[in-house]
């Protein structure tokens, strides 16, 4: 079946008469040079805007010109103060707040920053699409989003009120994520006007996520602990986790050394910020995190406040060192999940076995 963009816009956003829609792109800078996929993404943004225009004519809503801003250079960073519309410099946040719906088709993730924008206007929602590629219109964007929502709901029920999540990796290493005092949330591809709860989604969608307990309660430490393996190119190394933080990077290779310096530069980066299960069955693993993470288990380090945690911009040394970075273990990645079990008291619910879901 051919991809139907108008149908996707209706299924996901269901825009109403009187709404104002803005498509947003970041643009290359001297420190973030252009690339072919970024060029393609900006063209894709123009195509999606034209689809909104056509839908707006039928439904009675307004579509503004594309809003651009200089790339932040890091996923999870705050947005700059100024943007550009039709060659004119405008205040970025104020311009966004004139809209009711925004699509961020960007190189670097703006998801965390958009959560803050939503707090300033009830009638505002946004889809964050960092790294989106045109080819995804044939894969994860073309998924049956009713089925995606069903799978997200199944996973949410399994993680709700769980004490911990036990994950064993294909390398034999194991980590336990402390889920006390937290609730799971779903990113199921539904973002209509007036949606309850979180008003920022990823697109393509399809995951249920939760922030591990970060130890913010006086006298009660986080119990997240274990060893998480990473593989970058041909290098495999280990992250030793203690009290929900990356306590040590174990390895002698170049990537291990780079990450040791990276975490040492700002200790807030060491926070275990998320564990999640991607469940979009049309997602393909290609190395693009936006889609890869919708295909299976992943976790993240750094900023967590936009997902329900307590580590925000103020926790970092500077705005420039803020990060939220996802690492994926879906089928097709060099390291996968042998088993994932949600534990609630004496109840053990297996979610994954040998890289595959056992709950759908």
C-alpha positions as CSV (number, residue, x, y, z in Angstrom):
1,X,0.0,0.0,0.0
2,X,1.3,3.4,-1.0
3,X,2.1,5.8,1.9
4,X,-0.7,8.2,2.5
5,X,0.7,11.4,4.2
6,X,-2.7,13.1,4.6
7,X,-4.1,10.0,6.3
8,X,-1.1,10.0,8.7
9,X,-1.6,13.6,9.6
10,X,-5.3,13.0,10.3
11,X,-4.6,9.8,12.3
12,X,-1.9,11.3,14.4
13,X,-2.9,15.0,14.8
14,X,-6.5,15.2,13.7
15,X,-6.1,19.0,13.2
16,X,-9.2,21.1,13.7
17,X,-10.7,24.2,12.3
18,X,-9.0,27.3,13.7
19,X,-5.7,25.7,14.6
20,X,-2.4,27.1,13.6
21,X,0.3,24.6,12.3
22,X,4.1,25.3,12.0
23,X,6.7,23.0,10.5
24,X,10.2,23.7,12.0
25,X,13.7,22.8,10.9
26,X,17.1,23.4,12.3
27,X,19.8,24.6,9.9
28,X,23.6,23.9,9.6
29,X,26.2,25.9,11.4
30,X,30.0,26.1,11.2
31,X,30.1,23.6,14.1
32,X,27.3,21.4,12.7
33,X,27.9,21.2,9.0
34,X,25.3,20.1,6.5
35,X,24.9,16.5,5.2
36,X,22.8,14.8,2.5
37,X,20.2,13.5,4.9
38,X,19.8,16.9,6.4
39,X,19.2,18.4,3.0
40,X,16.7,15.7,2.2
41,X,14.9,16.3,5.6
42,X,14.5,20.0,4.9
43,X,12.9,19.2,1.5
44,X,10.7,16.6,3.3
45,X,9.6,19.3,5.7
46,X,8.5,21.5,2.8
47,X,6.5,18.5,1.4
48,X,4.8,17.9,4.7
49,X,4.0,21.6,5.1
50,X,2.3,21.5,1.7
51,X,0.3,18.4,2.8
52,X,-0.8,20.4,5.9
53,X,-1.8,23.3,3.6
54,X,-4.0,21.0,1.5
55,X,-5.6,19.5,4.6
56,X,-6.0,23.0,6.1
57,X,-8.0,24.1,3.1
58,X,-10.4,21.3,3.7
59,X,-10.6,21.5,7.4
60,X,-10.3,25.3,8.0
61,X,-6.9,25.6,9.8
62,X,-3.9,27.8,9.1
63,X,-0.4,26.7,8.1
64,X,2.4,29.1,8.7
65,X,5.7,29.4,6.7
66,X,8.5,27.1,7.7
67,X,10.3,28.3,10.9
68,X,14.1,27.6,11.0
69,X,16.7,28.1,13.7
70,X,20.5,27.4,13.9
71,X,21.2,23.9,15.0
72,X,21.9,23.4,18.7
73,X,24.6,20.8,18.0
74,X,23.3,18.4,20.7
75,X,20.2,16.3,21.3
76,X,18.5,17.4,24.5
77,X,19.9,20.9,24.4
78,X,17.7,24.0,24.9
79,X,16.5,25.9,21.8
80,X,18.1,29.2,20.8
81,X,16.3,32.4,21.4
82,X,15.9,33.4,17.8
83,X,14.6,31.8,14.6
84,X,13.9,32.8,11.0
85,X,10.7,33.0,9.0
86,X,10.8,34.0,5.3
87,X,14.3,35.6,5.9
88,X,13.1,37.6,8.9
89,X,14.6,37.0,12.4
90,X,11.9,36.3,15.0
91,X,11.8,35.3,18.7
92,X,11.7,31.6,18.5
93,X,9.6,30.6,21.5
94,X,7.1,33.5,21.1
95,X,6.6,32.5,17.4
96,X,6.1,28.8,18.4
97,X,3.5,29.8,21.0
98,X,1.4,31.5,18.3
99,X,0.8,27.9,17.0
100,X,-1.3,25.1,18.3
101,X,0.7,22.3,16.6
102,X,4.4,22.2,15.6
103,X,6.4,19.5,13.8
104,X,10.1,19.6,14.5
105,X,11.9,17.9,11.6
106,X,15.4,18.5,12.8
107,X,18.9,17.1,12.8
108,X,19.2,17.4,16.7
109,X,16.4,16.4,19.0
110,X,14.3,19.2,20.5
111,X,12.1,16.8,22.5
112,X,13.2,18.0,25.9
113,X,13.0,21.7,25.1
114,X,9.5,21.3,23.6
115,X,8.3,19.9,26.9
116,X,9.1,23.3,28.4
117,X,7.2,25.1,25.6
118,X,4.1,23.0,26.3
119,X,4.2,24.1,29.9
120,X,3.7,27.7,28.8
121,X,0.6,27.1,26.6
122,X,-2.1,24.5,27.2
123,X,-3.3,24.6,23.6
124,X,0.1,23.6,22.1
125,X,1.4,20.2,21.1
126,X,4.4,19.1,19.1
127,X,5.9,16.1,17.3
128,X,9.7,15.8,17.5
129,X,11.3,14.1,14.5
130,X,15.1,14.3,15.0
131,X,16.9,12.5,12.2
132,X,13.7,11.6,10.3
133,X,14.4,10.3,6.8
134,X,12.2,10.2,3.7
135,X,12.6,6.4,3.5
136,X,10.7,6.1,6.8
137,X,7.6,6.9,4.8
138,X,7.9,3.3,3.6
139,X,8.7,1.8,7.1
140,X,7.9,3.1,10.6
141,X,5.8,6.1,9.4
142,X,3.6,3.7,7.4
143,X,2.8,1.4,10.4
144,X,-0.7,0.5,11.6
145,X,-0.8,3.0,14.4
146,X,-3.9,1.3,15.9
147,X,-1.7,-1.8,16.4
148,X,1.2,0.4,17.7
149,X,-1.2,1.9,20.3
150,X,-2.3,-1.6,21.4
151,X,1.2,-2.8,21.9
152,X,2.2,0.4,23.8
153,X,-0.8,-0.2,26.1
154,X,0.3,-3.8,26.8
155,X,3.8,-2.7,27.8
156,X,2.4,0.1,29.9
157,X,0.4,-2.3,32.0
158,X,3.4,-4.6,32.5
159,X,5.6,-1.7,33.7
160,X,2.9,0.0,35.8
161,X,3.7,-0.3,39.5
162,X,6.7,-2.5,38.8
163,X,9.5,-2.4,41.4
164,X,12.3,-3.1,38.9
165,X,13.2,-4.1,35.4
166,X,15.8,-6.9,35.0
167,X,17.6,-6.9,31.7
168,X,20.1,-9.5,30.5
169,X,22.1,-8.7,27.4
170,X,23.4,-11.1,24.7
171,X,26.9,-10.6,26.1
172,X,25.8,-12.2,29.4
173,X,25.9,-8.9,31.3
174,X,23.0,-7.8,33.4
175,X,21.4,-4.6,34.8
176,X,18.5,-4.0,37.2
177,X,16.6,-0.7,36.7
178,X,14.9,0.6,39.8
179,X,11.3,1.6,38.8
180,X,10.0,2.6,42.2
181,X,8.1,5.9,42.4
182,X,7.8,6.2,38.7
183,X,5.1,5.6,36.2
184,X,5.4,4.5,32.5
185,X,4.3,6.6,29.6
186,X,3.4,5.7,26.1
187,X,4.4,7.4,22.8
188,X,1.8,5.7,20.6
189,X,1.4,8.1,17.7
190,X,-1.8,9.8,18.9
191,X,-1.5,13.6,19.4
192,X,-5.0,15.2,18.9
193,X,-5.8,18.6,20.2
194,X,-6.6,18.6,23.9
195,X,-4.7,15.3,24.5
196,X,-4.3,14.6,28.2
197,X,-0.8,14.1,29.6
198,X,2.4,14.6,27.7
199,X,1.8,16.8,24.6
200,X,5.2,16.0,22.9
201,X,5.6,12.8,20.9
202,X,8.3,11.3,18.7
203,X,7.3,10.6,15.1
204,X,7.7,7.8,13.9
205,X,6.1,6.7,17.2
206,X,5.8,3.4,19.1
207,X,7.3,3.0,22.5
208,X,6.5,2.7,26.2
209,X,9.1,4.3,28.4
210,X,9.8,5.0,32.1
211,X,12.5,6.9,34.0
212,X,14.3,4.9,36.6
213,X,14.2,6.2,40.2
214,X,17.1,8.7,40.4
215,X,17.6,8.7,44.2
216,X,16.1,12.1,44.8
217,X,14.3,11.1,48.0
218,X,16.3,11.9,51.2
219,X,17.9,8.8,52.6
220,X,16.7,6.5,49.8
221,X,19.2,5.6,47.2
222,X,18.4,4.3,43.8
223,X,18.8,0.6,43.4
224,X,19.6,0.7,39.6
225,X,22.8,-1.2,39.3
226,X,24.7,-3.6,37.0
227,X,26.8,-3.7,33.9
228,X,25.6,-2.5,30.5
229,X,27.6,-3.5,27.4
230,X,28.1,-1.1,24.4
231,X,29.5,-1.8,21.0
232,X,30.7,1.0,18.7
233,X,32.0,-0.1,15.3
234,X,34.3,-3.0,16.3
235,X,34.9,-1.9,19.9
236,X,33.0,-3.5,22.8
237,X,33.3,-2.0,26.2
238,X,31.3,-1.8,29.5
239,X,29.4,0.8,31.6
240,X,29.3,-0.1,35.3
241,X,26.1,1.3,36.8
242,X,25.8,2.1,40.5
243,X,22.9,4.0,42.1
244,X,21.4,4.9,38.7
245,X,24.6,6.5,37.5
246,X,27.4,5.5,35.1
247,X,30.1,5.0,37.7
248,X,32.8,3.7,35.4
249,X,33.6,3.1,31.7
250,X,35.6,-0.1,31.3
251,X,37.6,-0.5,28.2
252,X,40.9,0.5,26.5
253,X,39.7,1.5,23.1
254,X,39.2,4.9,21.6
255,X,35.5,5.1,22.1
256,X,35.8,4.0,25.8
257,X,38.4,6.8,26.3
258,X,36.1,9.3,24.5
259,X,33.2,8.4,26.7
260,X,35.2,8.6,29.9
261,X,36.2,12.2,29.0
262,X,32.6,12.9,27.9
263,X,31.1,11.9,31.3
264,X,33.9,13.5,33.3
265,X,33.2,16.8,31.6
266,X,29.7,16.9,33.2
267,X,28.7,14.4,35.8
268,X,25.0,15.0,35.1
269,X,25.5,13.1,31.8
270,X,26.1,9.9,33.9
271,X,22.4,9.8,35.0
272,X,20.5,6.8,33.7
273,X,17.6,8.7,32.2
274,X,15.2,6.2,30.6
275,X,14.5,2.6,29.9
276,X,12.0,1.9,27.1
277,X,10.5,-0.7,24.8
278,X,10.0,0.2,21.1
279,X,7.0,-1.6,19.6
280,X,6.5,-0.3,16.1
281,X,6.6,-3.5,14.0
282,X,7.3,-1.6,10.8
283,X,10.5,0.0,12.2
284,X,13.7,-1.1,10.7
285,X,17.2,-1.0,12.3
286,X,19.6,1.0,10.2
287,X,21.6,3.0,12.6
288,X,19.1,5.9,12.8
289,X,18.2,6.2,16.5
290,X,14.8,7.8,15.9
291,X,13.6,4.6,14.1
292,X,15.9,2.0,15.7
293,X,14.5,2.8,19.2
294,X,11.0,2.0,18.0
295,X,12.1,-1.5,17.2
296,X,13.0,-2.8,20.6
297,X,14.7,-2.2,24.0
298,X,16.7,0.9,24.6
299,X,17.9,3.1,27.5
300,X,19.3,6.6,27.7
301,X,21.7,8.7,29.8
302,X,21.6,12.4,30.7
303,X,18.6,14.6,30.9
304,X,15.3,13.0,32.2
305,X,13.0,15.8,33.3
306,X,11.1,15.8,30.0
307,X,10.2,12.2,30.6
308,X,9.1,12.3,34.2
309,X,12.5,12.4,36.0
310,X,14.3,15.0,38.0
311,X,17.5,15.6,36.0
312,X,17.0,18.8,34.0
313,X,19.1,21.6,32.6
314,X,19.9,23.0,36.0
315,X,21.6,19.7,36.9
316,X,24.3,20.2,34.2
317,X,27.3,22.4,34.4
318,X,26.2,24.5,31.4
319,X,23.5,24.6,28.8
320,X,26.1,23.5,26.2
321,X,26.8,20.2,28.1
322,X,23.1,19.1,28.3
323,X,22.5,15.8,26.6
324,X,19.9,13.0,26.4
325,X,21.3,10.1,24.4
326,X,19.6,6.8,23.6
327,X,21.3,3.5,23.1
328,X,19.4,0.7,21.3
329,X,19.5,-3.1,21.6
330,X,16.8,-4.1,19.1
331,X,17.1,-7.0,16.8
332,X,19.7,-6.0,14.2
333,X,21.9,-4.3,16.6
334,X,25.3,-6.0,17.5
335,X,24.2,-6.4,21.1
336,X,20.6,-7.5,21.9
337,X,18.5,-8.4,24.9
338,X,18.4,-12.0,26.0
339,X,15.7,-11.4,28.6
340,X,13.8,-8.6,30.1
341,X,11.5,-9.1,33.1
342,X,9.4,-6.6,34.9
343,X,9.2,-7.5,38.7
344,X,6.2,-6.4,40.9
345,X,6.5,-7.9,44.3
346,X,6.6,-11.7,43.8
347,X,5.2,-11.3,40.3
348,X,7.6,-11.7,37.4
349,X,6.4,-10.7,33.9
350,X,8.7,-11.6,31.1
351,X,8.6,-9.0,28.3
352,X,11.4,-10.2,26.0
353,X,13.2,-13.4,25.3
354,X,16.1,-13.9,22.9
355,X,15.6,-10.5,21.3
356,X,11.9,-11.0,20.7
357,X,8.7,-9.9,22.5
358,X,6.7,-12.6,24.2
359,X,3.7,-10.4,25.2
360,X,2.1,-9.6,21.9
